[in-house]
Amino acid sequence: QVQLVESGGGLVQPGGSLRLSCAASGFIFSTAAMNWYRQAPGKERELVASISRGYGSRNYADSVKDRFTISRDNAKNTVYLQMNSLKPEDTAVYYCNAARGSLNAWGQGTQVTVSS
């Protein structure tokens, strides 16, 4: 079955960095667009970054542009989110999402907390 497993979250000070990973299985990874979403307490889930299938284009929310980088390794069936210059407002649960036709799969989420 389709499975997405996120890792790499944690507690970091403002200005710090984290790298999230999402390991995928159960589908042909290279054919799916991959996305990172986040949801902060009391807020709706929002799209943070996307990378199209293969080695395609990337898009970012304005709030993370120039600070976050999404990438994928199709040989390892893994998508990454490198997060630099983290701010307290980046605190949220981060979710990995795979999208392709009828496929719309989600991971369990990983907590990122930015606090001094």
Secondary structure, 3 states (H helix, E strand, C coil): CCEEEEECCEEECCCCCEEEEEEEECCCHHHCEEEEEEECCCCCCEEEEEECCCCCCEEECCCCCCCEEEEEECCCCEEEEEECCCCHHHCEEEEEEEEECCEEEECCCEEEEECC
